[in-house]
Amino acid sequence: DKANAALADATGVADRAVMGRDRAMEEVAELSSELAVARAFADAQDVAHTEMRTCLGAQAQEEVFELSRELGLARAKLESQDAAVMELRVDAAEAVETAARAMKTLA
């Protein structure tokens, strides 16, 4: 009887151990699945960040190019206006000289 009771106890312990092992294996499988999903998400995020940086870099380069072009146009306009001002100064100086000569002639 003691042997049968010990065998029954050992069988019960073994059954619980097998059930515990099965539960642990199920949990490991679930965690492995969750980890795979998390890794896939992290990889997708990395790809998205890389694409975003590339896109933002390209956009920034385009904006810098556009600003450089606008700056070039503004410089050209400023140089043109500067040249026009210089011409007006020359014309004004000539007009002052002409007026001075005319006043001398009249005097």
All heavy atoms as an XYZ file, in Angstrom:
787
protein
N       0.821     -1.199      0.000
C       0.000      0.000      0.000
C       0.864      1.262      0.000
O       0.511      2.240     -0.670
C      -0.891      0.023      1.224
C      -2.261     -0.594      0.939
O      -2.607     -0.746     -0.250
O      -2.966     -0.893      1.902
N       1.935      1.266      0.824
C       2.823      2.427      0.867
C       3.479      2.647     -0.491
O       3.641      3.782     -0.921
C       3.893      2.235      1.949
C       3.388      2.453      3.334
C       4.544      2.422      4.295
C       4.048      2.688      5.706
N       5.140      2.752      6.639
N       3.817      1.552     -1.128
C       4.448      1.660     -2.438
C       3.470      2.244     -3.442
O       3.834      3.088     -4.261
C       4.950      0.300     -2.900
N       2.223      1.774     -3.372
C       1.208      2.300     -4.288
C       0.947      3.782     -4.009
O       0.778      4.580     -4.934
C      -0.095      1.505     -4.160
C       0.002      0.151     -4.828
O       0.841     -0.038     -5.694
N      -0.838     -0.786     -4.418
N       0.905      4.160     -2.732
C       0.687      5.556     -2.370
C       1.866      6.409     -2.838
O       1.683      7.515     -3.361
C       0.492      5.690     -0.862
N       3.086      5.910     -2.645
C       4.268      6.636     -3.087
C       4.277      6.751     -4.597
O       4.626      7.802     -5.151
C       5.530      5.928     -2.594
N       3.863      5.660     -5.277
C       3.794      5.680     -6.748
C       2.746      6.681     -7.204
O       2.973      7.445     -8.155
C       3.486      4.282     -7.282
C       3.416      4.145     -8.793
C       4.738      4.538     -9.436
C       3.028      2.730     -9.180
N       1.620      6.714     -6.514
C       0.552      7.656     -6.857
C       1.038      9.085     -6.628
O       0.784      9.980     -7.446
C      -0.700      7.372     -6.033
N       1.720      9.313     -5.507
C       2.266     10.645     -5.241
C       3.288     11.043     -6.292
O       3.282     12.171     -6.799
C       2.923     10.686     -3.851
C       1.899     10.733     -2.722
O       0.720     11.031     -3.011
O       2.303     10.491     -1.574
N       4.163     10.121     -6.632
C       5.191     10.383     -7.647
C       4.536     10.645     -8.995
O       4.963     11.542     -9.738
C       6.159      9.211     -7.742
N       3.496      9.889     -9.312
C       2.786     10.096    -10.581
C       2.124     11.471    -10.595
O       2.158     12.191    -11.601
C       1.726      8.984    -10.792
O       2.374      7.717    -10.768
C       1.000      9.142    -12.102
N       1.521     11.847     -9.458
C       0.893     13.171     -9.364
C       1.917     14.283     -9.522
O       1.687     15.276    -10.214
N       3.062     14.133     -8.876
C       4.134     15.123     -8.988
C       4.613     15.204    -10.428
O       4.805     16.292    -10.980
C       5.293     14.786     -8.024
C       6.513     15.653     -8.320
C       4.858     14.975     -6.584
N       4.783     14.031    -11.039
C       5.245     13.996    -12.428
C       4.224     14.646    -13.345
O       4.575     15.404    -14.259
C       5.528     12.561    -12.859
N       2.926     14.361    -13.114
C       1.869     14.971    -13.942
C       1.871     16.496    -13.795
O       1.747     17.224    -14.784
C       0.495     14.408    -13.549
C       0.275     12.979    -14.025
O       1.043     12.522    -14.908
O      -0.659     12.325    -13.516
N       2.012     16.958    -12.542
C       2.044     18.411    -12.324
C       3.289     19.024    -12.979
O       3.240     20.117    -13.528
C       2.002     18.719    -10.827
C       0.608     18.516    -10.221
C       0.492     19.093     -8.809
N       1.430     18.507     -7.857
C       1.233     17.364     -7.194
N       0.124     16.664     -7.400
N       2.128     16.924     -6.337
N       4.390     18.313    -12.906
C       5.617     18.801    -13.537
C       5.438     18.899    -15.041
O       5.864     19.872    -15.674
C       6.790     17.890    -13.196
N       4.796     17.869    -15.638
C       4.550     17.887    -17.093
C       3.612     19.037    -17.440
O       3.827     19.759    -18.415
C       3.985     16.522    -17.562
C       3.438     16.615    -18.967
C       5.060     15.448    -17.477
N       2.562     19.241    -16.608
C       1.622     20.331    -16.871
C       2.343     21.686    -16.740
O       2.136     22.598    -17.544
C       0.425     20.253    -15.917
C      -0.523     19.116    -16.257
S      -1.909     18.835    -15.104
C      -2.260     20.381    -14.398
N       3.195     21.803    -15.714
C       3.972     23.033    -15.534
C       4.908     23.278    -16.699
O       5.039     24.402    -17.177
N       5.544     22.199    -17.154
C       6.444     22.321    -18.307
C       5.662     22.748    -19.538
O       6.075     23.631    -20.293
C       7.151     20.990    -18.565
C       8.152     21.088    -19.719
C       8.478     19.766    -20.320
N       7.271     19.266    -20.971
C       7.065     18.000    -21.291
N       7.971     17.101    -21.004
N       5.968     17.625    -21.890
N       4.479     22.141    -19.756
C       3.659     22.489    -20.924
C       3.226     23.959    -20.875
O       3.272     24.659    -21.886
C       2.432     21.575    -21.004
C       2.793     20.141    -21.379
O       3.945     19.917    -21.826
O       1.928     19.248    -21.213
N       2.816     24.419    -19.652
C       2.431     25.823    -19.498
C       3.625     26.739    -19.769
O       3.502     27.761    -20.437
C       1.904     26.072    -18.079
C       0.412     26.307    -18.064
C      -0.112     26.675    -16.691
N      -0.242     25.442    -15.906
C       0.263     25.249    -14.710
N       0.936     26.205    -14.116
N       0.103     24.119    -14.068
N       4.766     26.364    -19.256
C       5.974     27.160    -19.463
C       6.328     27.216    -20.945
O       6.700     28.272    -21.465
C       7.135     26.583    -18.662
N       6.186     26.093    -21.640
C       6.486     26.067    -23.075
C       5.494     26.932    -23.853
O       5.869     27.626    -24.804
C       6.484     24.625    -23.587
C       7.684     23.822    -23.080
S       7.668     22.110    -23.622
C       7.983     22.289    -25.356
N       4.221     26.929    -23.435
C       3.221     27.783    -24.080
C       3.575     29.259    -23.868
O       3.479     30.073    -24.790
C       1.829     27.496    -23.518
C       1.225     26.194    -23.995
C      -0.111     25.892    -23.303
O      -0.639     26.777    -22.591
O      -0.613     24.775    -23.489
N       3.970     29.592    -22.622
C       4.352     30.976    -22.327
C       5.583     31.382    -23.131
O       5.658     32.502    -23.644
C       4.604     31.148    -20.832
C       3.333     31.123    -20.008
C       3.590     31.312    -18.527
O       4.668     31.828    -18.161
O       2.712     30.949    -17.735
N       6.549     30.476    -23.247
C       7.744     30.762    -24.045
C       7.349     30.988    -25.498
O       7.841     31.916    -26.156
C       8.781     29.624    -23.909
C       9.854     29.736    -24.983
C       9.413     29.634    -22.530
N       6.431     30.175    -26.017
C       5.979     30.338    -27.401
C       5.278     31.682    -27.585
O       5.514     32.391    -28.578
C       5.048     29.191    -27.790
N       4.423     32.052    -26.613
C       3.742     33.346    -26.695
C       4.741     34.498    -26.639
O       4.648     35.458    -27.410
C       2.736     33.484    -25.551
C       1.474     32.669    -25.727
C       0.522     32.819    -24.547
O       0.508     33.912    -23.925
O      -0.195     31.858    -24.257
N       5.687     34.396    -25.703
C       6.693     35.449    -25.585
C       7.557     35.535    -26.835
O       7.903     36.632    -27.284
C       7.562     35.219    -24.348
C       6.858     35.448    -23.006
C       7.773     35.027    -21.861
C       6.439     36.889    -22.840
N       7.883     34.378    -27.401
C       8.667     34.376    -28.638
C       7.889     35.055    -29.758
O       8.451     35.828    -30.545
C       9.021     32.948    -29.043
O       9.909     32.382    -28.116
N       6.592     34.788    -29.826
C       5.747     35.413    -30.841
C       5.685     36.925    -30.623
O       5.819     37.703    -31.576
C       4.342     34.805    -30.777
O       3.494     35.452    -31.682
N       5.487     37.326    -29.353
C       5.448     38.752    -29.052
C       6.783     39.415    -29.360
O       6.828     40.537    -29.866
C       5.076     38.970    -27.588
C       3.633     38.625    -27.268
C       3.320     38.722    -25.786
O       4.167     39.242    -25.019
O       2.231     38.279    -25.387
N       7.862     38.740    -29.072
C       9.185     39.275    -29.363
C       9.382     39.434    -30.871
O       9.927     40.440    -31.327
C      10.267     38.364    -28.779
C      11.708     38.810    -28.982
C      11.946     40.175    -28.347
C      12.668     37.785    -28.396
N       8.918     38.447    -31.634
C       9.036     38.535    -33.097
C       8.244     39.733    -33.621
O       8.712     40.470    -34.499
C       8.555     37.239    -33.737
N       7.046     39.944    -33.067
C       6.230     41.090    -33.483
C       6.939     42.393    -33.102
O       7.006     43.335    -33.897
C       4.822     41.010    -32.842
C       4.064     42.317    -33.033
C       4.039     39.849    -33.431
N       7.486     42.441    -31.889
C       8.190     43.644    -31.445
C       9.410     43.919    -32.322
O       9.680     45.070    -32.675
C       8.604     43.502    -29.980
N      10.140     42.862    -32.676
C      11.312     43.045    -33.548
C      10.888     43.553    -34.923
O      11.529     44.442    -35.491
C      12.071     41.739    -33.694
C      12.954     41.422    -32.531
C      13.766     40.179    -32.776
N      14.620     39.898    -31.636
C      15.007     38.701    -31.277
N      14.626     37.645    -31.980
N      15.783     38.527    -30.227
N       9.805     42.972    -35.460
C       9.310     43.408    -36.772
C       8.887     44.871    -36.706
O       9.172     45.657    -37.625
C       8.145     42.533    -37.221
N       8.227     45.253    -35.613
C       7.811     46.641    -35.443
C       9.026     47.563    -35.353
O       9.065     48.618    -35.977
C       6.940     46.777    -34.192
C       6.463     48.175    -33.939
C       5.459     48.736    -34.716
C       7.021     48.941    -32.928
C       5.020     50.023    -34.494
C       6.596     50.234    -32.700
C       5.589     50.779    -33.477
N      10.024     47.153    -34.574
C      11.244     47.959    -34.436
C      11.951     48.104    -35.783
O      12.420     49.191    -36.134
C      12.178     47.335    -33.403
N      12.016     47.008    -36.544
C      12.631     47.075    -37.871
C      11.858     48.021    -38.780
O      12.447     48.817    -39.512
C      12.702     45.680    -38.502
C      13.717     44.773    -37.815
O      14.560     45.295    -37.049
O      13.666     43.547    -38.043
N      10.521     47.920    -38.730
C       9.690     48.807    -39.550
C       9.884     50.254    -39.139
O       9.953     51.157    -39.982
C       8.214     48.415    -39.436
N      10.016     50.504    -37.836
C      10.263     51.856    -37.347
C      11.611     52.372    -37.832
O      11.730     53.529    -38.240
C      10.237     51.872    -35.816
C       9.068     52.589    -35.249
C       9.152     52.696    -33.735
O       9.866     51.953    -33.076
N       8.420     53.627    -33.190
N      12.624     51.517    -37.790
C      13.952     51.917    -38.271
C      13.888     52.308    -39.743
O      14.459     53.315    -40.159
C      14.967     50.790    -38.076
C      15.391     50.634    -36.624
O      15.125     51.558    -35.822
O      15.975     49.592    -36.296
N      13.194     51.491    -40.524
C      13.054     51.781    -41.959
C      12.318     53.102    -42.152
O      12.728     53.946    -42.950
C      12.317     50.623    -42.683
C      11.915     51.021    -44.086
C      13.203     49.385    -42.709
N      11.238     53.293    -41.389
C      10.462     54.531    -41.512
C      11.306     55.743    -41.129
O      11.269     56.772    -41.812
C       9.209     54.460    -40.638
N      12.086     55.622    -40.049
C      12.942     56.749    -39.641
C      14.002     57.045    -40.691
O      14.285     58.209    -40.986
C      13.601     56.456    -38.291
C      12.660     56.557    -37.141
N      12.800     55.821    -36.007
C      11.537     57.306    -36.949
C      11.823     56.115    -35.159
N      11.038     57.001    -35.716
N      14.575     55.991    -41.270
C      15.582     56.191    -42.314
C      14.962     56.888    -43.521
O      15.533     57.836    -44.064
C      16.181     54.836    -42.740
O      16.806     54.241    -41.593
C      17.208     55.000    -43.840
N      13.776     56.427    -43.919
C      13.097     57.049    -45.062
C      12.735     58.500    -44.746
O      12.864     59.374    -45.602
C      11.845     56.257    -45.433
C      12.150     54.926    -46.076
C      10.908     54.112    -46.381
O       9.784     54.590    -46.148
O      11.066     52.979    -46.873
N      12.300     58.740    -43.500
C      11.935     60.101    -43.114
C      13.164     61.003    -43.140
O      13.107     62.125    -43.649
C      11.305     60.091    -41.718
C      10.763     61.441    -41.286
S       9.788     61.403    -39.759
C      10.848     60.536    -38.639
N      14.286     60.503    -42.602
C      15.513     61.314    -42.632
C      15.938     61.588    -44.073
O      16.350     62.698    -44.402
C      16.623     60.607    -41.865
C      16.527     60.751    -40.365
C      17.789     60.302    -39.654
N      18.140     58.918    -39.886
C      17.681     57.882    -39.192
N      16.846     58.081    -38.203
N      18.048     56.660    -39.483
N      15.838     60.567    -44.926
C      16.206     60.740    -46.332
C      15.293     61.769    -46.986
O      15.759     62.664    -47.693
C      16.105     59.388    -47.072
O      16.995     58.460    -46.444
C      16.466     59.530    -48.527
N      13.998     61.638    -46.712
C      13.023     62.567    -47.296
C      13.259     63.981    -46.779
O      13.262     64.935    -47.552
C      11.610     62.099    -46.953
S      10.315     63.123    -47.670
N      13.452     64.105    -45.471
C      13.702     65.432    -44.904
C      15.013     66.012    -45.428
O      15.103     67.211    -45.680
C      13.722     65.361    -43.379
C      12.369     65.128    -42.706
C      12.553     64.950    -41.204
C      11.409     66.265    -42.989
N      16.021     65.144    -45.597
C      17.289     65.602    -46.153
C      17.113     66.122    -47.563
O      17.633     67.187    -47.920
N      16.355     65.377    -48.369
C      16.103     65.804    -49.750
C      15.292     67.094    -49.764
O      15.567     68.002    -50.547
C      15.366     64.700    -50.512
N      14.302     67.178    -48.880
C      13.483     68.380    -48.803
C      14.332     69.573    -48.367
O      14.214     70.662    -48.919
C      12.323     68.163    -47.833
C      11.364     69.332    -47.746
C      10.231     69.060    -46.779
O      10.160     68.012    -46.163
N       9.349     70.017    -46.649
N      15.196     69.345    -47.390
C      16.064     70.426    -46.919
C      17.003     70.876    -48.031
O      17.221     72.072    -48.214
C      16.860     69.973    -45.698
N      17.548     69.920    -48.777
C      18.435     70.279    -49.884
C      17.680     71.086    -50.928
O      18.203     72.065    -51.475
C      19.017     69.020    -50.527
C      20.103     68.379    -49.709
C      20.633     67.118    -50.362
O      20.003     66.525    -51.226
N      21.810     66.694    -49.931
N      16.442     70.688    -51.202
C      15.634     71.418    -52.173
C      15.364     72.836    -51.679
O      15.458     73.800    -52.444
C      14.312     70.669    -52.382
C      13.452     71.258    -53.474
C      12.197     70.432    -53.711
O      12.290     69.192    -53.712
O      11.142     71.048    -53.894
N      15.053     72.971    -50.376
C      14.802     74.297    -49.818
C      16.069     75.146    -49.835
O      16.011     76.336    -50.144
C      14.254     74.169    -48.394
C      12.825     73.647    -48.349
C      12.306     73.449    -46.936
O      12.968     73.883    -45.978
O      11.227     72.854    -46.799
N      17.209     74.544    -49.511
C      18.474     75.282    -49.558
C      18.760     75.738    -50.986
O      19.170     76.884    -51.216
C      19.640     74.421    -49.004
C      20.984     75.021    -49.366
C      19.509     74.259    -47.506
N      18.523     74.849    -51.952
C      18.736     75.207    -53.349
C      17.827     76.375    -53.742
O      18.269     77.333    -54.378
C      18.465     73.997    -54.251
C      18.582     74.301    -55.705
C      19.818     74.445    -56.306
C      17.448     74.474    -56.489
C      19.934     74.737    -57.651
C      17.548     74.770    -57.832
C      18.795     74.899    -58.413
N      16.544     76.302    -53.340
C      15.590     77.356    -53.669
C      16.005     78.676    -53.009
O      15.968     79.735    -53.633
C      14.179     76.951    -53.226
C      13.109     77.968    -53.561
C      12.915     78.205    -55.046
O      13.228     77.325    -55.863
O      12.451     79.303    -55.400
N      16.419     78.601    -51.739
C      16.865     79.816    -51.054
C      18.122     80.386    -51.700
O      18.262     81.603    -51.835
C      17.109     79.532    -49.575
C      15.845     79.284    -48.741
C      16.235     78.832    -47.338
C      14.975     80.523    -48.676
N      19.029     79.522    -52.126
C      20.242     79.984    -52.805
C      19.887     80.670    -54.117
O      20.463     81.708    -54.468
C      21.179     78.806    -53.077
O      21.658     78.274    -51.879
N      18.927     80.086    -54.825
C      18.487     80.677    -56.090
C      17.874     82.053    -55.832
O      18.185     83.034    -56.523
C      17.467     79.760    -56.780
C      17.100     80.194    -58.193
C      16.028     79.305    -58.788
N      14.734     79.528    -58.169
C      13.942     80.569    -58.409
N      14.315     81.506    -59.256
N      12.781     80.685    -57.817
N      17.004     82.133    -54.801
C      16.383     83.419    -54.475
C      17.427     84.439    -54.033
O      17.339     85.618    -54.379
C      15.326     83.226    -53.380
C      14.085     82.497    -53.860
C      13.089     82.225    -52.746
O      13.240     82.799    -51.647
O      12.162     81.443    -52.984
N      18.417     83.976    -53.267
C      19.490     84.865    -52.842
C      20.275     85.365    -54.054
O      20.626     86.548    -54.132
C      20.418     84.150    -51.868
C      21.579     84.956    -51.307
C      21.071     86.187    -50.573
C      22.422     84.100    -50.392
N      20.537     84.486    -55.006
C      21.230     84.889    -56.228
C      20.442     85.935    -56.996
O      21.011     86.931    -57.481
N      19.128     85.721    -57.093
C      18.280     86.703    -57.778
C      18.289     88.036    -57.029
O      18.367     89.107    -57.655
C      16.842     86.175    -57.899
C      16.645     84.979    -58.830
C      15.207     84.473    -58.736
C      16.978     85.363    -60.265
N      18.215     87.973    -55.702
C      18.231     89.205    -54.909
C      19.562     89.936    -55.075
O      19.596     91.167    -55.187
C      17.972     88.885    -53.435
N      20.655     89.180    -55.097
C      21.971     89.807    -55.295
C      22.055     90.478    -56.659
O      22.568     91.593    -56.786
C      23.078     88.762    -55.170
C      23.456     88.460    -53.768
C      24.651     87.545    -53.715
N      24.992     87.241    -52.335
C      25.581     86.139    -51.947
N      25.921     85.220    -52.824
N      25.850     85.943    -50.681
N      21.560     89.756    -57.679
C      21.590     90.321    -59.034
C      20.763     91.605    -59.087
O      21.184     92.611    -59.684
C      21.072     89.303    -60.040
N      19.593     91.594    -58.431
C      18.742     92.782    -58.411
C      19.438     93.919    -57.671
O      19.418     95.065    -58.123
C      17.411     92.438    -57.746
C      16.402     93.554    -57.773
C      15.069     93.103    -57.189
C      14.054     94.219    -57.240
N      12.762     93.793    -56.680
N      20.070     93.587    -56.543
C      20.784     94.597    -55.769
C      21.936     95.186    -56.582
O      22.142     96.405    -56.596
C      21.302     93.988    -54.467
C      22.033     94.933    -53.527
C      21.124     96.078    -53.095
C      22.551     94.175    -52.321
N      22.685     94.339    -57.283
C      23.787     94.822    -58.113
C      23.263     95.718    -59.227
O      23.863     96.745    -59.555
C      24.576     93.647    -58.676
C      25.412     92.925    -57.625
C      26.037     91.636    -58.146
O      25.859     91.317    -59.339
O      26.681     90.945    -57.339
N      22.125     95.324    -59.800
C      21.519     96.133    -60.859
C      21.085     97.494    -60.306
O      21.324     98.534    -60.931
C      20.321     95.382    -61.439
O      19.624     96.196    -62.349
N      20.464     97.471    -59.117
C      20.044     98.730    -58.498
C      21.253     99.577    -58.117
O      21.233    100.802    -58.255
C      19.172     98.448    -57.266
C      17.801     97.922    -57.623
C      16.996     97.517    -56.393
O      17.546     97.377    -55.308
N      15.707     97.323    -56.578
N      22.303     98.913    -57.653
C      23.525     99.627    -57.291
C      24.109    100.308    -58.525
O      24.542    101.468    -58.464
C      24.529     98.650    -56.670
C      25.661     99.366    -55.964
O      25.416    100.456    -55.406
O      26.788     98.826    -55.967
N      24.110     99.593    -59.641
C      24.623    100.180    -60.893
C      23.751    101.351    -61.324
O      24.267    102.388    -61.777
C      24.671     99.109    -61.985
N      22.434    101.218    -61.159
C      21.527    102.309    -61.523
C      21.774    103.530    -60.633
O      21.775    104.679    -61.108
C      20.071    101.845    -61.411
N      22.009    103.305    -59.352
C      22.296    104.414    -58.432
C      23.591    105.099    -58.836
O      23.693    106.341    -58.837
C      22.356    103.902    -56.971
C      22.975    104.941    -56.056
C      20.963    103.523    -56.488
N      24.595    104.317    -59.204
C      25.873    104.905    -59.634
C      25.661    105.761    -60.884
O      26.215    106.859    -60.986
C      26.901    103.794    -59.909
C      27.371    103.069    -58.658
S      28.157    104.164    -57.469
C      29.703    104.458    -58.268
N      24.857    105.265    -61.810
C      24.579    106.045    -63.025
C      23.862    107.345    -62.669
O      24.155    108.410    -63.228
C      23.726    105.228    -64.001
C      24.494    104.124    -64.707
C      23.610    103.321    -65.670
O      22.650    103.883    -66.221
O      23.903    102.133    -65.845
N      22.906    107.257    -61.737
C      22.187    108.463    -61.316
C      23.138    109.453    -60.650
O      23.032    110.676    -60.854
C      21.050    108.110    -60.350
C      19.840    107.423    -60.981
C      18.857    106.992    -59.902
C      19.142    108.359    -61.972
N      24.091    108.952    -59.886
C      25.070    109.835    -59.243
C      25.926    110.540    -60.298
O      26.217    111.742    -60.190
C      25.961    109.039    -58.293
C      25.283    108.676    -57.005
C      26.215    107.947    -56.077
N      25.540    107.593    -54.837
C      25.977    106.694    -53.995
N      27.111    106.048    -54.229
N      25.308    106.432    -52.895
N      26.341    109.759    -61.301
C      27.149    110.351    -62.377
C      26.330    111.404    -63.113
O      26.806    112.514    -63.378
C      27.650    109.252    -63.349
C      28.236    109.860    -64.608
C      28.675    108.360    -62.652
N      25.071    111.016    -63.422
C      24.200    111.983    -64.115
C      23.988    113.235    -63.256
O      24.002    114.369    -63.775
C      22.842    111.355    -64.450
C      22.950    110.282    -65.529
O      24.001    110.210    -66.204
O      21.983    109.497    -65.695
N      23.801    113.051    -61.956
C      23.586    114.192    -61.058
C      24.842    115.058    -61.002
O      24.751    116.302    -61.026
C      23.220    113.695    -59.657
N      26.006    114.420    -60.945
C      27.263    115.193    -60.912
C      27.414    115.980    -62.204
O      27.819    117.159    -62.184
C      28.449    114.250    -60.706
N      27.099    115.346    -63.326
C      27.189    116.061    -64.612
C      26.198    117.214    -64.654
O      26.502    118.300    -65.169
C      26.938    115.093    -65.766
C      28.070    114.101    -65.980
C      27.745    113.058    -67.050
O      26.622    113.063    -67.609
O      28.625    112.229    -67.325
N      24.991    116.986    -64.105
C      23.983    118.054    -64.095
C      24.448    119.213    -63.223
O      24.245    120.388    -63.575
C      22.642    117.500    -63.591
N      25.077    118.907    -62.085
C      25.587    119.966    -61.205
C      26.675    120.747    -61.937
O      26.712    121.991    -61.887
C      26.115    119.357    -59.877
C      26.944    120.383    -59.103
C      24.955    118.858    -59.042
N      27.573    120.049    -62.627
C      28.636    120.743    -63.380
C      28.033    121.612    -64.479
O      28.461    122.748    -64.689
C      29.597    119.714    -63.989
C      30.525    119.063    -62.990
C      31.426    118.022    -63.660
O      31.641    118.099    -64.896
O      31.908    117.140    -62.932
N      27.051    121.050    -65.178
C      26.409    121.820    -66.249
C      25.722    123.060    -65.672
O      25.817    124.164    -66.240
C      25.383    120.941    -67.004
O      26.051    119.792    -67.500
C      24.738    121.694    -68.143
N      25.048    122.884    -64.532
C      24.371    124.026    -63.898
C      25.392    125.062    -63.446
O      25.187    126.274    -63.590
C      23.531    123.535    -62.723
N      26.531    124.594    -62.914
C      27.568    125.527    -62.454
C      28.121    126.315    -63.632
O      28.343    127.536    -63.544
C      28.676    124.760    -61.735
N      28.351    125.634    -64.760
C      28.863    126.331    -65.943
C      27.837    127.324    -66.470
O      28.189    128.443    -66.886
C      29.194    125.317    -67.055
C      30.598    124.770    -66.906
C      30.999    123.892    -68.079
N      30.874    122.505    -67.620
C      30.251    121.539    -68.244
N      29.703    121.740    -69.400
N      30.182    120.347    -67.725
N      26.579    126.913    -66.423
C      25.517    127.811    -66.901
C      25.439    129.049    -66.007
O      25.251    130.172    -66.515
C      24.177    127.074    -66.920
N      25.600    128.891    -64.705
C      25.542    130.033    -63.792
C      26.731    130.965    -64.010
O      26.601    132.191    -63.956
C      25.500    129.540    -62.331
C      24.160    128.929    -61.987
S      24.095    128.316    -60.294
C      24.075    129.812    -59.392
N      27.911    130.365    -64.321
C      29.083    131.176    -64.607
C      28.868    131.970    -65.887
O      29.242    133.134    -65.979
C      30.330    130.306    -64.774
C      30.986    129.940    -63.479
C      32.277    129.183    -63.781
C      32.944    128.728    -62.498
N      34.174    128.008    -62.771
N      28.270    131.298    -66.841
C      28.020    131.977    -68.109
C      27.028    133.111    -67.937
O      27.191    134.196    -68.511
C      27.456    130.950    -69.150
O      28.347    129.872    -69.249
C      27.257    131.580    -70.497
N      26.018    132.920    -67.117
C      25.018    133.934    -66.878
C      25.570    135.074    -66.015
O      25.108    136.208    -66.114
C      23.767    133.340    -66.207
C      22.939    132.391    -67.060
C      21.835    131.759    -66.255
C      22.353    133.166    -68.265
N      26.538    134.726    -65.211
C      27.057    135.760    -64.306
C      28.008    136.637    -65.023
O      28.198    137.443    -65.671
C      27.816    135.118    -63.172
